[in-house]
Amino acid sequence: MTTHDGQAPAPPAGDRFVRAIDRVLIHEGGDADDPRDPGGRTRWGISQRTYPTLDIRRLTRTEAIALYRRDFWTPLQGDALPPALAFQALDAAVNHGVGRTVRWLQRLAGVRIDGQLGPVTLAALRSIDEASLIERLLALRLDLYAEHDRFVAFGRGWTRRIAENLRYAARDLA
């Protein structure tokens, strides 16, 4: 089925989150407690550093998903973002923080960078070719990784994550 302009319709908003979080959880894996990782113990990508009062060892997948929806998807207004960009923004926010991701999106949209994802930013993002936005967002992520002092330890995994996100983008934009 296609829309009046020949494009495949976007998945329903709730389905976007489900698809996006499933992908994020593939990237984030299960349990980790690498001493080189400043986040400390991590489960489902939720770190002890970010959630110091949470019992990370007992965190369920369902609880992690609820945190991702509340603390990442909702502030990013994932349901209002262009469909393919929504996953890419969520994945960036999980890895780099919501604030940095919003500022990157504003930079890419050519709007005032204030860290608030509001109607001006959303309208600007919707007016730009989605493939171009995703390519440039992934390039910003790679630039950040390349400068990271822990690239030697984690760079292979980070670049594989971006490679997989490029594959997701190719499917999402087809």
Contact map, one row per residue, 1 for C-alpha under 8 A:
111000011000000000000000000000000000000000000000000000000000000000000000000000000000000000000000000000000000000000000000000000000000000000000000000000000000000000000000000000
111111111000000000000000000000000000000000000000000000000000000000000000000000000000000000000000000000000000000000000000000000000000000000000000000000000000000000000000000000
111111111000000000000000000000000000000000000000000000000000000000000000000000000000000000000000000000000000000000000000000000000000000000000000000000000000000000000000000000
011111100000000000000000000000000000000000000000000000000000000000000000000000000000000000000000000000000000000000000000000000000000000000000000000000000000000000000000000000
011111100000000000000000000000000000000000000000000000000000000000000000000000000000000000000000000000000000000000000000000000000000000000000000000000000000000000000000000000
011111110000000000000000000000000000000000000000000000000000000000000000000000000000000000000000000000000000000000000000000000000000000000000000000000000000000000000000000000
011111111000000000000000000000000000000000000000000000000000000000000000000000000000000000000000000000000000000000000000000000000000000000000000000000000000000000000000000000
111001111100000000000000000000000000000000000000000000000000000000000000000000000000000000000000000000000000000000000000000000000000000000000000000000000000000000000000000000
111000111110000000000000000000000000000000000000000000000000000000000000000000000000000000000000000000000000000000000000000000000000000000000000000000000000000000000000000000
000000011111000000000000000000000000000000000000000000000000000000000000000000000010000000000000000000000000000000000000000000000000000000000000000000000000000000000000000000
000000001111101100000000000000000000000000000000000000000000000000000000000000000010000000000000000000000000000000000000000000000000000000000000000000000000000000000000000000
000000000111111100000000000000000000000000000000000000000000000000000000000000000000000000000000000000000000000000000000000000000000000000000000000000000000000000000000000000
000000000011111110000000000000000000000000000000000000000000000000000000000000110000000000000000000000000000000000000000000000000000000000000000000000000000000000000000000000
000000000001111111000000000000000000000000000000000000000000000000000000000000100000000000000000000000000000000000000000000000000000000000000000000000000000000000000000000000
000000000011111111100000000000000000000000000000000000000000000000000000000000000000000000000000000000000000000000000000000000000000000000000000000000000000000000000000000000
000000000011111111110000000000000000000000000000000000000000000000000000000001100010011000000000000000000000000000000000000000000000000000000000000000000000000000000000000000
000000000000111111111000000000000000000000000000000000000000000000001000100001100000001000000000000000000000000000000000000000000000000000000000000000000000000000000000000000
000000000000011111111100000000000000000000000000000000000000000000000000000000000000000000000000000000000000000000000000000000000000000000000000000000000000000000000000000000
000000000000001111111110000000000000000000000000000000000000000000000000000000000000001000000000000000000000000000000000000000000000000000000000000000000000000000000000000000
000000000000000111111111000000000000000000000000000000000000000000000000000000000000011001100000000000000000000000000000000000000000000000000000000000000000000000000000000000
000000000000000011111111100000000000000000000000000000000000000010010000000000000000001000000000000000000000000000000000000000000000000000000000000000000000000000000000000000
000000000000000001111111110000000000000000000000000000000000000000000000000000000000000000000000000000000000000000000000000000000000000000000000000000000000000000000000000000
000000000000000000111111111000000000000000000000000000000000000000000000000000000000000000000000000000000000000000000000000000000000000000000000000000000000000000000000000000
000000000000000000011111111100000000000000000000000000000000000000000000000000000000000001100000000000000000000000000000000000000000000000000000000000000000000000000000000000
000000000000000000001111111110000000000000011000000000000000000000000000000000000000000000000000000000000000000000000000000000000000000000000000000000000000000000000000000000
000000000000000000000111111110000000000000000000000000000000000000000000000000000000000000000000000000000000000000000000000000000000000000000000000000000000000000000000000000
000000000000000000000011111110000000000000000000000000000000000000000000000000000000000000000000000000000000000000000000000000000000000000000000000000000000000010000000000000
000000000000000000000001111111000000000000011000000000000000000000000000000000000000000000000000000000000000000000000000000000000000000000000000000000000000000000000000000000
000000000000000000000000111111100000000000111000000000000000000000000000000000000000000000000000000000000000000000000000000000000000000000000000000000000000000000000000000000
000000000000000000000000000111110000000001111000000000000000000000000000000000000000000000000000000000000000000000000000000000000000000000000000000000000000000000000000000000
000000000000000000000000000011111000000011110000000000001000000000000000000000000000000000000000000000000000000000000000000000000000000000000000000000000000000000000000000000
000000000000000000000000000001111100000011100000000000000000000000000000000000000000000000000000000000000000000000000000000000000000000000000000000000000000000000000000000000
000000000000000000000000000000111110100111000000000000000000000000000000000000000000000000000000000000000000000000000000000000000000000000000000000000000000000000000000000000
000000000000000000000000000000011111100110000000000000000000000000000000000000000000000000000000000000000000000000000000000000000000000000000000000000000000000000000000000000
000000000000000000000000000000001111110100000000000000000000000000000000000000000000000000000000000000000000000000000000000000000000000000000000000000000000000000000000000000
000000000000000000000000000000000111110000000000000000000000000000000000000000000000000000000000000000000000000000000000000000000000000000000000000001001000000000000000000000
000000000000000000000000000000001111111100000000000000000000000000000000000000000000000000000000000000000000000000000000000000000000000000000000000000000000000000000000000000
000000000000000000000000000000000011111100000000100000000000000000000000000000000000000000000000000000000000000000000000000000000000000000000000000000000000000000000000000000
000000000000000000000000000000000000111111000011110000000000000000000000000000000000000000000000000000000000000000000000000000000000000000000000000000000000000000000000000000
000000000000000000000000000000001110111111000011100000000000000000000000000000000000000000000000000000000000000000000000000000000000000000000000000000000000000000000000000000
000000000000000000000000000000111100001111100011100000010000000000000000000000000000000000000000000000000000000000000000000000000000000000000000000000000000000000000000000000
000000000000000000000000000001111000001111111111000000010000000000000000000000000000000000000000000000000000000000000000000000000000000000000000000000000000000000000000000000
000000000000000000000000000011110000000011111110000000011010000000000000000000000000000000000000000000000000000000000000000000000000000000000000000000000000000000000000000000
000000000000000000000000100111100000000001111100000000000000100100000000000000000000000000000000000000000000000000000000000000000000000000000000000000000000000000000000000000
000000000000000000000000100111000000000001111110000000000000000000000000000000000000000000000100000000000000000000000000000000000000000000000000000000000000000000000000000000
000000000000000000000000000000000000000001111111011000010000000100000000000000000000000000000000000000000000000000000000000000000000000000000000000000000000000000000000000000
000000000000000000000000000000000000001111101111111000010000000000000000000000000000000000000000000000000000000000000000000000000000000000000000000000000000000000000000000000
000000000000000000000000000000000000001111000111111111010000000000000000000000000000000000000000000000000000000000000000000000000000000000000000000000000000000000000000000000
000000000000000000000000000000000000011110000011111100000000000000000000000000000000000000000000000000000000000000000000000000000000000000000000000000000000000000000000000000
000000000000000000000000000000000000001000000111111100000000000000000000000000000000000000000000000000000000000000000000000000000000000000000000000000000000000000000000000000
000000000000000000000000000000000000000000000111111111000000000000000000000000000000000000000000000000000000000000000000000000000000000000000000000000000000000000000000000000
000000000000000000000000000000000000000000000001111111000000000000000000000000000000000000000000000000000000000000000000000000000000000000000000000000000000000000000000000000
000000000000000000000000000000000000000000000001001111100000000000000000000000000000000000000000000000000000000000000000000000000000000000000000000000000000000000000000000000
000000000000000000000000000000000000000000000001001111110010000000000000000000000000000000000000000000000000000000000000000000000000000000000000000000000000000000000000000000
000000000000000000000000000000000000000000000000000011111110000000000000000000000000000000000000000000000000000000000000000000000000000000000000000000000000000000000000000000
000000000000000000000000000000000000000011100111000001111110000000000000000000000000000000000000000000000000000000000000000000000000000000000000000000000000000000000000000000
000000000000000000000000000000100000000000100000000000111110000000000000000000000000000000000000000000000000000000000000000000000000000000000000000000000000000000000000000000
000000000000000000000000000000000000000000000000000000111111000000000000000000000000000000000000000000000000000000000000000000000000000000000000000000000000000000000000000000
000000000000000000000000000000000000000000100000000001111111101100000000000000000000000000000000000000000000000000000000000000000000000000000000000000000000000000000000000000
000000000000000000000000000000000000000000000000000000000111111100000000000000000000000000000000000000000000000000000000000000000000000000000000000000000000000000000000000000
000000000000000000000000000000000000000000010000000000000011111110000000000000000000000000000000000000000000000000000000000000000000000000000000000000000000000000000000000000
000000000000000000000000000000000000000000000000000000000001111111000000000000000000000000000000000000000000000000000000000000000000000000000000000000000000000000000000000000
000000000000000000000000000000000000000000000000000000000011111111100000000000000000000000000000000000000000000000000000000000000000000000000000000000000000000000000000000000
000000000000000000000000000000000000000000010100000000000011111111110000000000000000000000000000000000000000000000000000000000000000000000000000000000000000000000000000000000
000000000000000000001000000000000000000000000000000000000000111111111000000000000000000000000000000000000000000000000000000000000000000000000000000000000000000000000000000000
000000000000000000000000000000000000000000000000000000000000011111111100000000000000000000000000000000000000000000000000000000000000000000000000000000000000000000000000000000
000000000000000000000000000000000000000000000000000000000000001111111111000000000000000000000000000000000000000000000000000000000000000000000000000000000000000000000000000000
000000000000000000001000000000000000000000000000000000000000000111111111100000000000000000000000000000000000000000000000000000000000000000000000000000000000000000000000000000
000000000000000010000000000000000000000000000000000000000000000011111111110000000000000000000000000000000000000000000000000000000000000000000000000000000000000000000000000000
000000000000000000000000000000000000000000000000000000000000000001111111111000000000000000000000000000000000000000000000000000000000000000000000000000000000000000000000000000
000000000000000000000000000000000000000000000000000000000000000000111111111000000000000000000000000000000000000000000000000000000000000000000000000000000000000000000000000000
000000000000000000000000000000000000000000000000000000000000000000111111111100000000000001001100010000000000000000000000000000000000000000000000000000000000000000000000000000
000000000000000010000000000000000000000000000000000000000000000000011111111111000000000001000000000000000000000000000000000000000000000000000000000000000000000000000000000000
000000000000000000000000000000000000000000000000000000000000000000001111111111000000000000000000000000000000000000000000000000000000000000000000000000000000000000000000000000
000000000000000000000000000000000000000000000000000000000000000000000111111111000000000000000000010000000000000000001000000000000000000000000000000000000000000000000000000000
000000000000000000000000000000000000000000000000000000000000000000000001111111000000000011000000010001000000000000001000000000000000000000000000000000000000000000000000000000
000000000000000000000000000000000000000000000000000000000000000000000000111111111000000000000000000000000000000000001000000000000000000000000000000000000000000000000000000000
000000000000000110000000000000000000000000000000000000000000000000000000111111111000011011000000000000000000000000000000000000000000000000000000000000000000000000000000000000
000000000000110110000000000000000000000000000000000000000000000000000000000011111010010000000000000000000000000000000000000000000000000000000000000000000000000000000000000000
000000000000100000000000000000000000000000000000000000000000000000000000000011111100000000000000000000000000000000000000010000000000000000000000000000000000000000000000000000
000000000000000000000000000000000000000000000000000000000000000000000000000011111110110000000000000000000000000000000000010011000000000000000000000000000000000000000000000000
000000000000000000000000000000000000000000000000000000000000000000000000000000011111110000000000000000000000000000000000000011000100000000000000000000000000000000000000000000
000000000110000100000000000000000000000000000000000000000000000000000000000000101111111000000000000000000000000000000000000000000000000000000000000000000000000000000000000000
000000000000000000000000000000000000000000000000000000000000000000000000000000000111111100000000000000000000000000000000000000000100000000000000000000000000000000000000100110
000000000000000000000000000000000000000000000000000000000000000000000000000000001111111110000000000000000000000000000000000000000100110000000000000000000000000000000000000000
000000000000000100010000000000000000000000000000000000000000000000000000000001101111111111000000000000000000000000000000000000000000000000000000000000000000000000000000000000
000000000000000110111000000000000000000000000000000000000000000000000000000001000011111111100000000000000000000000000000000000000000000000000000000000000000000000000000000000
000000000000000000000000000000000000000000000000000000000000000000000000000000000001111111110000000000000000000000000000000000000000010010000000000000000000000000001000000000
000000000000000000000000000000000000000000000000000000000000000000000000000101000000111111111000000010000000000000000000000000000000000000000000000000000000000000000000000000
000000000000000000010001000000000000000000000000000000000000000000000001100101000000011111111100000000000000000000000000000000000000000000000000000000000000000000000000000000
000000000000000000010001000000000000000000000000000000000000000000000000000000000000001111111110000000000000000000000000000000000000000000000000000000000000000000000000000000
000000000000000000000000000000000000000000000000000000000000000000000000000000000000000111111111110010000000000000000000000000000000000000001000000000000000000000000000000000
000000000000000000000000000000000000000000000000000000000000000000000001000000000000000011111111111110000000000000000000000000000000000000000000000000000000000000000000000000
000000000000000000000000000000000000000000001000000000000000000000000001000000000000000001111111110000000000000000000000000000000000000000000000000000000000000000000000000000
000000000000000000000000000000000000000000000000000000000000000000000000000000000000000000111111100000000000000000000000000000000000000000000000000000000000000000000000000000
000000000000000000000000000000000000000000000000000000000000000000000000000000000000000000011111110110000000000000000000000000000000000000000000000000000000000000000000000000
000000000000000000000000000000000000000000000000000000000000000000000000000000000000000000011111111110000000000000000000000000000000000000000000000000000000000000000000000000
000000000000000000000000000000000000000000000000000000000000000000000001001100000000000000011101111111000000000000000000000000000000000000000000000000000000000000000000000000
000000000000000000000000000000000000000000000000000000000000000000000000000000000000000000001000111111100000000000100000000000000000000000000000000000000000000000000000000000
000000000000000000000000000000000000000000000000000000000000000000000000000000000000000000001001111111110000000000100000000000000000000000000000000000000000000000000000000000
000000000000000000000000000000000000000000000000000000000000000000000000000000000000000010011001111111111000000000000000000000000000000000000000000000000000000000000000000000
000000000000000000000000000000000000000000000000000000000000000000000000000100000000000000000000011111111100000000111000000000000000000000000000000000000000000000000000000000
000000000000000000000000000000000000000000000000000000000000000000000000000000000000000000000000001111111110000011110000000000000000000000000000000000000000000000000000000000
000000000000000000000000000000000000000000000000000000000000000000000000000000000000000000000000000111111111000000000000000000000000000010010000000000000000000000000000000000
000000000000000000000000000000000000000000000000000000000000000000000000000000000000000000000000000011111111100000000000100010000000000010000000000000000000000000000000000000
000000000000000000000000000000000000000000000000000000000000000000000000000000000000000000000000000001111111111110101000100000000000000000000000000000000000000000000000000000
000000000000000000000000000000000000000000000000000000000000000000000000000000000000000000000000000000111111111110000000000000000000000000000000000000000000000000000000000000
000000000000000000000000000000000000000000000000000000000000000000000000000000000000000000000000000000011111111000000000000000000000100110000000000000000000000000000000000000
000000000000000000000000000000000000000000000000000000000000000000000000000000000000000000000000000000001111111000000000100110010000000000000000000000000000000000000000000000
000000000000000000000000000000000000000000000000000000000000000000000000000000000000000000000000000000000111111100000000000100000000000000000000000000000000000000000000000000
000000000000000000000000000000000000000000000000000000000000000000000000000000000000000000000000000000000111111110000001100100000000000000000000000000000000000000000000000000
000000000000000000000000000000000000000000000000000000000000000000000000000000000000000000000000000000000110011111000000000000000000000000000000000000000000000000000000000000
000000000000000000000000000000000000000000000000000000000000000000000000000000000000000000000000000000100110001111110000000000000000000000000000000000000000000000000000000000
000000000000000000000000000000000000000000000000000000000000000000000000000000000000000000000000000000100000000111110000000000000000000000000000000000000000000000000000000000
000000000000000000000000000000000000000000000000000000000000000000000000000000000000000000000000001101100100000011111000000000000000000000000000000000000000000000000000000000
000000000000000000000000000000000000000000000000000000000000000000000000000000000000000000000000000001100000000011111100000000000000000000000000000000000000000000000000000000
000000000000000000000000000000000000000000000000000000000000000000000000001110000000000000000000000001000100000000111111110000000000000000000000000000000000000000000000000000
000000000000000000000000000000000000000000000000000000000000000000000000000000000000000000000000000000000000000000011111110000000000000000000000000000000000000000000000000000
000000000000000000000000000000000000000000000000000000000000000000000000000000000000000000000000000000000000000000001111111000000000000000000000000000000000000000000000000000
000000000000000000000000000000000000000000000000000000000000000000000000000000000000000000000000000000000000001000001111111100000000000000000000000000000000000000000000000000
000000000000000000000000000000000000000000000000000000000000000000000000000000000000000000000000000000001100101000001111111110000000000000000000000000000000000000000000000000
000000000000000000000000000000000000000000000000000000000000000000000000000000011000000000000000000000000000000000001111111111000000000000000000000000000000000000000000000000
000000000000000000000000000000000000000000000000000000000000000000000000000000000000000000000000000000000000000000000011111111100000000000000000000000000000000000000000000000
000000000000000000000000000000000000000000000000000000000000000000000000000000000000000000000000000000000000111000000001111111110000000000000000000000000000000000000000000000
000000000000000000000000000000000000000000000000000000000000000000000000000000001100000000000000000000001000100000000000111111110100100000000000000000000000000000000000000000
000000000000000000000000000000000000000000000000000000000000000000000000000000001100000000000000000000000000000000000000011111111100000000000000000000000000000000000000000000
000000000000000000000000000000000000000000000000000000000000000000000000000000000000000000000000000000000000000000000000001111111000000000000000000000000000000000000000000000
000000000000000000000000000000000000000000000000000000000000000000000000000000000000000000000000000000000000100000000000000111111101100000000000000000000000000000000000000000
000000000000000000000000000000000000000000000000000000000000000000000000000000000000000000000000000000000000000000000000000001111111100000000000000000000000000000000000000000
000000000000000000000000000000000000000000000000000000000000000000000000000000000101100000000000000000000000000000000000000011011111110000000000000000000000000000000000000000
000000000000000000000000000000000000000000000000000000000000000000000000000000000000000000000000000000000000000000000000000000001111111000000000000000000000000000000000100010
000000000000000000000000000000000000000000000000000000000000000000000000000000000000000000000000000000000000000000000000000000011111111100000000000000000000000000000000000000
000000000000000000000000000000000000000000000000000000000000000000000000000000000000100000000000000000000001000000000000000010011111111110000000000000000000000000000000000000
000000000000000000000000000000000000000000000000000000000000000000000000000000000000100100000000000000000000000000000000000000000111111111000000000000000000000000000000100000
000000000000000000000000000000000000000000000000000000000000000000000000000000000000000000000000000000000000000000000000000000000011111111100000000000000000000000000100000000
000000000000000000000000000000000000000000000000000000000000000000000000000000000000000000000000000000000001000000000000000000000001111111110000000000000000000000000000000000
000000000000000000000000000000000000000000000000000000000000000000000000000000000000000100000000000000011001000000000000000000000000111111111000000000000000000000000000000000
000000000000000000000000000000000000000000000000000000000000000000000000000000000000000000000000000000000000000000000000000000000000011111111100000000000000000001000000000000
000000000000000000000000000000000000000000000000000000000000000000000000000000000000000000000000000000000000000000000000000000000000001111111110000000000000000000000000000000
000000000000000000000000000000000000000000000000000000000000000000000000000000000000000000000000000000010000000000000000000000000000000111111111000000000000000000000000000000
000000000000000000000000000000000000000000000000000000000000000000000000000000000000000000010000000000000000000000000000000000000000000011111111100000000000000000000000000000
000000000000000000000000000000000000000000000000000000000000000000000000000000000000000000000000000000000000000000000000000000000000000001111111110000000000001001000000000000
000000000000000000000000000000000000000000000000000000000000000000000000000000000000000000000000000000000000000000000000000000000000000000111111111000000000000000000000000000
000000000000000000000000000000000000000000000000000000000000000000000000000000000000000000000000000000000000000000000000000000000000000000011111111100000000000000000000000000
000000000000000000000000000000000000000000000000000000000000000000000000000000000000000000000000000000000000000000000000000000000000000000001111111100100010010000000000000000
000000000000000000000000000000000000000000000000000000000000000000000000000000000000000000000000000000000000000000000000000000000000000000000111111100100010000000000000000000
000000000000000000000000000000000000000000000000000000000000000000000000000000000000000000000000000000000000000000000000000000000000000000000011111110100000000000000000000000
000000000000000000000000000000000000000000000000000000000000000000000000000000000000000000000000000000000000000000000000000000000000000000000001111111100000000000000000000000
000000000000000000000000000000000000000000000000000000000000000000000000000000000000000000000000000000000000000000000000000000000000000000000000001111110000000000000000000000
000000000000000000000000000000000001000000000000000000000000000000000000000000000000000000000000000000000000000000000000000000000000000000000000000111111110000000000000000000
000000000000000000000000000000000000000000000000000000000000000000000000000000000000000000000000000000000000000000000000000000000000000000000000111111111111000000000000000000
000000000000000000000000000000000000000000000000000000000000000000000000000000000000000000000000000000000000000000000000000000000000000000000000000011111111000000000000000000
000000000000000000000000000000000001000000000000000000000000000000000000000000000000000000000000000000000000000000000000000000000000000000000000000001111111000000000000000000
000000000000000000000000000000000000000000000000000000000000000000000000000000000000000000000000000000000000000000000000000000000000000000000000000001111111110000000000000000
000000000000000000000000000000000000000000000000000000000000000000000000000000000000000000000000000000000000000000000000000000000000000000000000110001111111111000000000000000
000000000000000000000000000000000000000000000000000000000000000000000000000000000000000000000000000000000000000000000000000000000000000000000000000000111111111100000000000000
000000000000000000000000000000000000000000000000000000000000000000000000000000000000000000000000000000000000000000000000000000000000000000000000000000000111111110000000000000
000000000000000000000000000000000000000000000000000000000000000000000000000000000000000000000000000000000000000000000000000000000000000000000000100000000111111111000000000000
000000000000000000000000000000000000000000000000000000000000000000000000000000000000000000000000000000000000000000000000000000000000000000000100000000000011111111100000000000
000000000000000000000000000000000000000000000000000000000000000000000000000000000000000000000000000000000000000000000000000000000000000000000000000000000001111111110000000000
000000000000000000000000001000000000000000000000000000000000000000000000000000000000000000000000000000000000000000000000000000000000000000000000000000000000111111111000000000
000000000000000000000000000000000000000000000000000000000000000000000000000000000000000000000000000000000000000000000000000000000000000001000100000000000000011111111100000000
000000000000000000000000000000000000000000000000000000000000000000000000000000000000000000000000000000000000000000000000000000000000000000000000000000000000001111111110000000
000000000000000000000000000000000000000000000000000000000000000000000000000000000000000000000000000000000000000000000000000000000000000000000000000000000000000111111111000000
000000000000000000000000000000000000000000000000000000000000000000000000000000000000000100000000000000000000000000000000000000000000000000000000000000000000000011111111100000
000000000000000000000000000000000000000000000000000000000000000000000000000000000000000000000000000000000000000000000000000000000000001000000000000000000000000001111111110000
000000000000000000000000000000000000000000000000000000000000000000000000000000000000000000000000000000000000000000000000000000000000000000000000000000000000000000111111111000
000000000000000000000000000000000000000000000000000000000000000000000000000000000000000000000000000000000000000000000000000000000000000000000000000000000000000000011111111100
000000000000000000000000000000000000000000000000000000000000000000000000000000000001000000000000000000000000000000000000000000000010010000000000000000000000000000001111111110
000000000000000000000000000000000000000000000000000000000000000000000000000000000000000000000000000000000000000000000000000000000000000000000000000000000000000000000111111111
000000000000000000000000000000000000000000000000000000000000000000000000000000000000000000000000000000000000000000000000000000000000000000000000000000000000000000000011111111
000000000000000000000000000000000000000000000000000000000000000000000000000000000001000000000000000000000000000000000000000000000000000000000000000000000000000000000001111111
000000000000000000000000000000000000000000000000000000000000000000000000000000000001000000000000000000000000000000000000000000000010000000000000000000000000000000000000111111
000000000000000000000000000000000000000000000000000000000000000000000000000000000000000000000000000000000000000000000000000000000000000000000000000000000000000000000000011111
